[in-house]
Amino acid sequence: MATVGAAVAIGFIGGGFRWCLQRAGELRTDLTDWAHRNPGIGWLVPVLLAAAGAAIARFIVVKSPRSAGSGIQDVEAVWRREHDLPGLDVVPGRFVGGLAAIGPGMVLGREGPTVHMGSALGAAAGKAAGLGDDDRRVLYATVGGAGLAVAFNAPIGGAVFAIEEVTRSFRVRIVVISLLSTAVAVACSRILNGDTPDFVVPSIAAPSWTGLWVFALFGALLGLIGIGYNAIVTGILHVTDRMRRSGPFGPVGRAALIGALVGLLLWFDPRLVDGGDSVTQQLLSGPGMPLLVLLAVLAARFVLGPLCYAAGTPGGLFAPLLAVGALIGTGVQQLAGPLLGEVGVSPLPLAIVGMAAFFTATVQAPLTGIVLIVEMTAVTTLTVPMLIACAAALLVTHLLKAAPVYDSLRRRMLAA
């Protein structure tokens, strides 16, 4: 009963969080249009709103410190008995803080707050049912997976995430609770947000076996790029740690400055900011982008994701990662299409496979990445290329002894 109760709660709370972010995105689009119709002072409005939103979100973190960042590393630390179970204060902290930060356009993902809210609700349900700490930790980990499922409307992906990434355990108890909690949570969230996949993708034919070598090389390339991305994430966090000790601004002020930059970029080009769903959708079904524009968007988002994460507001890394992977795949097709045979005819295969492989390169959870992308795109014809690319990406990261991003973030959190 505790599992079902927590799953229902995160289904509606996480679904409500996602619904609010969608409405905030619509308002952000209207605001940007208004700003461009008022060239004199119009640009100041998104700048001030994004700065205020980031400042509010960071102030919430000051009052509820465990609401900072993604939350996934917190879930993993609790499961490993490296951290204690949090209270329910992280739920409003994550909800309001995440909405304040992501709504105005910070390059952060909705999944981090939703995972942590699910975990906190699972632990609270276990406490209400009189369960011990060990059983509450199980609920903390597995209902967190249900939170991921709600964030991406991907029930199988959420369950696999709890099993592969968080618990790293295939025990029957973990598997059953993960499957049950994700099923119940997604069923509830779909009442609010519907049951369509996150991305609308046209039909894609499966590549022939003669083109699979392209995906092996592509995956290896993404393995290298993913290592670089993780280094930027931890490097910018290191810089902000030094600023905390000697800089002129406090944490709220630094978050406001980053928010102001995001607001300015929102006015300049909305494709540079937010979680990245609109950019990914444009690449998967729209007219695409000219190569130089695509490279500019890729370069900006490659840095803005880690920079926004360093602001310390609630918000995750997953969704921005997927957009970067799709951008890289599309860019590779545009740059080297004639050399890739049938694979280079359309950008879609490399864009979709790029999402899964870049996720694998950074998080090092290939099954989670593959299942998430299959569910989010409803494309099953690219499973073999995904397996090959993700295997290559994972092999590169292991050969170079690169740590998964959440392991690095967890160690940093525990050392703070």
Secondary structure as UniProt FT lines:
FT   HELIX           2..37
FT   TURN            39..43
FT   HELIX           44..63
FT   HELIX           65..67
FT   HELIX           72..79
FT   TURN            80..81
FT   TURN            88..89
FT   HELIX           90..102
FT   TURN            103..105
FT   HELIX           111..128
FT   TURN            129..130
FT   HELIX           133..152
FT   HELIX           155..160
FT   HELIX           161..167
FT   HELIX           172..193
FT   HELIX           209..211
FT   HELIX           212..246
FT   HELIX           251..268
FT   HELIX           270..272
FT   HELIX           277..285
FT   HELIX           291..310
FT   TURN            311..312
FT   HELIX           318..336
FT   HELIX           337..339
FT   HELIX           341..344
FT   HELIX           348..363
FT   HELIX           366..377
FT   TURN            381..382
FT   HELIX           383..399
FT   TURN            400..401
FT   HELIX           405..415
//
